[in-house]
Amino acid sequence: MFVVVGATGNTGSVVVETLLSKKQPVRVLVRTVEKGASWKAKGAEVAVASLDDVSALIKAFDGATGVYLMLPPNYGAAAWLSDQHLRMDRAAEAVKKSGVQHVVFLSSVAGHMTGATGPIRTASYGERVLGYSAERLTILRPAYFVENWAPVIGAAKAQGILPTFLAPQVKIPMISTKDIGRIGAEQLSAGERGRRVLELAGPEEYSPDQVADTLGAILGKKVTAQHAPLSAVVPTFKSFGFSDEAAQLFEEMYAAFSRSTIDYEQPSSLVRGHVTLAEALRAMV
């Protein structure tokens, strides 16, 4: 039995679909019965639990051969880092007490770093605490999600602009969440021994200018990447409902990207996905 946390999200849903397609037994962890109804109809077992409830997590993990673990962010939390760290501590405690054999953890590019990486700090923390509680641990460190462009597709359609806090001409590693989910499912099925780190990227690196051009070709109109200043990060993210701390952490992350300090620990051993930028954008459009 494989347990999947975040089954209603981008990566978790792909993990579940991939496992079910291979006739693997799956238990999805959701916050309400309603959120698990569609998975139950497809043959998955449903466990209702919150990441804030250790006892419920232990019960959900009980008997599992492996767990796909990611930490859904609560960006409205005032003390965002401490809130995420506390939730990670609870998940790690549940892993240890349930005796689950293998954890596949969704971390992030630069998950090995401990410096000013913004929200990636929580992924780094997760790697450390799971290292003490998981008997076997596979860490996924994906690059920038292609799906991060979804919120600005509306601006591209309406105004022909693609707002970005990334330098338009600079190529960075990007990957579709479909590839991340597929690889996560494969790692669960493989049941690796010990601790393993997989650095993940898409078929090639892309710049915001390339994203704009590709999106323009899909939409049949001219789309231009519009570089927004870092000073606009906090007010922009606060307008989305992010707390002050969470918004400031995103400013920190984009500043790190601009300095090219966010990178892989093992760039020579990248695992490349198959989904191209065009395929991912076309699905979002």
N, C-alpha and C positions, 0 to 999 in steps of 0.2 A: 504493500500500500504506500502510495506517495501522497504527501500532504502539500498543498499549494497555498501559500499566503499571497494575498493580492490577486485572487482569481478574477476579479472584476476589472483589473487594470490592464494596461497595454502589454506588459511582459507576462504577467501571471496568466492571463487568458490564453496566450499562445502556448504556454507550458501545458496547461490543462488540455487544450485541443490536441496538441501533439501527442501527449500520453494516451488520451482516449482513442486517438486514431490508431495507436499501436496496441489497443486492447489491454492497456495497463490499468490496474485499479487506482482510482484517484479519490482523494478526499479534499474538497475545497473548504477553505476557512473564510467565512464571510461574517459580516456584522449583524445581518438580519436574515431570517428565513426567506424573505422575499428575494433578496439578492442571490440566493442560491438556487432558486426555483428552476431557472433555465439550465443550470448545470445538472441538477437532479434529473431533469427530463432527458438529458443526454447520457445518463448512466453514472454520474459521479455521486459519491457520498457527500453529504453536506454537514459541516460542523460550524455551529454559530459560536463565535468567540471574539473577544476584543483583545487587542495587543496590550491593553491595560489590566487584563485579568490573567494572572499567572496560572491559577487553578484551571481555568477554562482552556488555556493554551496547552497545559500539560495533558489534559484529557484529549484535546484535538490531535496532539502529536503522538499519543499512545499507540504503540503497535506499528508505527510507520517505519518503513525501510529507509526513506529519505524525505527531506523537507526542502521545498523551494521557499526561501525566506527573503522577503524584501520589507522595508519599513515605509509604509505609506506616510507621507509627510503631512503634518498639521500646520500649515503655514500661517494660520491665524494665532498660534500660541505666542504669547508675549515673550517668554523666555524660551525661544525655539530650540536652541542647542541643548539646554538641560532637559527639556521636555523629550526631545528625540533620544537623548542618551538614556533617560530613565526607561523609555519604552524598549530600547535595545537591551538594557539590562534585564528586563522582564522576559523578553524573548529568549535571551541566552540562558536564563535560569530555567525556563520551560524546556529548552533543548536538553540541558544537563539532567534535570529531574525526570524527564520522560524516557531517557535512554535512547533517543532516536539515533540511528547509526550514522547517518550521513546528512550534512547540510550543504545545500547549494545556495550561496549568499550573493544577492545582487548588490555589489559595491559600486565603484565608479573608477574611471580613469583617475590617476593620482591618489587612489585609495591607500597607497603606501606612504603618502606624505603626511606630515603633521603640521605644516605651516598654514599660511593664510590662503585657504582654498575654498572659502565660503561654505555652502551647504555640503560640500564633499567631506567636510570634517566629520559629519555623522557616519559616513561610510567607513572612514578610517577607524573611527571608534568601534563600529560594528565588527570590523575585521579583528580588532584586538580582543574584544570580549568573547567573541565566538571561538577564538583560538584557545581559550581556556575551558570552554564548555562543550565543544563539539568534538566527538571522537575522530570523525573524518570530515574535512571541510574543503569544499571547492568554492573559490572566490571568483566571481565574474566581475571584471573591471571594464565595462563598456565605455566607449567614447560618447561624445555629444549625441543625444537622440535626434534622429531626423524628425521625429514627431514633435520636437520642441518648436518647429516652425508652424504647427497647426494654428495657434492663436492669431497669427498675422496673415493667414491666407485671405481672410476677409478684406484686409487693407489692400492686398495685391489685386483682388478682384475689383474692388470699388475704385481705388485710386491709382493703381499701377505702381505702388511702392511696397517695398519689403523692409519694414523697420528692423534694425538689428543693432545690438551693442557690440557685435564682433566686427573687426576690421574687414570691410567688404572684399578686399583682394586676397586676404590671407587664407590659405587652405588649412583646415583642421580635420582630424578624424571625426567622422560621423557614422552612425550605425542605426539601422531600423530596429525598432523594438520587436519586430517579427523574427529577426535573426537572433536577438538576445533570448527570446522565449524558446525558440527552437533549440538553441545551444544549451539552455538551462535544462530542458527536458532530456536532451541527450546525456547530459552529465548525471542527472538523477538516475537514468536507466543504467548508465555505466557503473555507478556506485564506486567511485574512485577511493583509493586508500590514502590515508595521511592527509596532508595539506597540499592543495594545488591551486595555483593562480592562473587564470586565463585572461589575458589582455585582449579585448575585443574591439574590432573596427569594421567598417563597411568595406565594400570592394575596393574603394579608393578614397582619397581625401578630397574634400570639397570646400569651396569658399562661399561666402554669402552671395557674391556676384554670380557664381554658378547656380546657386539655389534660385536666385531671381530669374536667370535666363531659362532654367529648366521649367520653372513654374510658369513663366511667360509663354513658353512653347505649349504647355498643357492647356493654358487658358486662352491661347490664341490672341495675346495682346502683349505689349511692351511692359515689363516689370523691372524696376530698378531698385537695387539695394540702397537703403537710406541709413547711413551711419548715425546713430544717436549717441550723444555724449554720455560718459559714465555718470555725470551729475544727474542724469535723468532716470537712472536705474531705480533709486529708492522711491521717488514719487510715482513712477510707473507701476512698480510692484505693489506699493501701498494701495493704489487705485484698484488693484485686483483683490484686495482684502488681506494682503500679507501684513504681518506685524512689523513694527519698526526693525526689530532684530533680524527677522527673516529677510526683509528687503535689503538691509545693510549687508547681510551675508552674500546675497546675489551680486551686489556691487563689488564685493571683495572677490568673488569668483570671476566676474567679467574682467576685473583689473588684472587678475592672474593670467587669464587667457591673453590679454593684450600684451603682457610681459613675456608670454610664451613659457611660463613657469609650470603650467599644468601639463604633465607628460606621463608616459608609461614608465613603469619600473623596468620592464623587459621588452623594449620596443622591437628587438630582433625576433621575438617569438609571438608576434601578433597572430591571433586567430581571426581570419577575415570572414565576414558574412557574405551572403549572396544577393541580398536585395539592393538594387541600385537606387540612387537618389530619385531618378525619374519614376521608378515603380512605387516607391514609398510616397512621393508627393501626389502621384496620380490617385492612389488609394485614399489619401486625405481629402483631395479635392472632390 
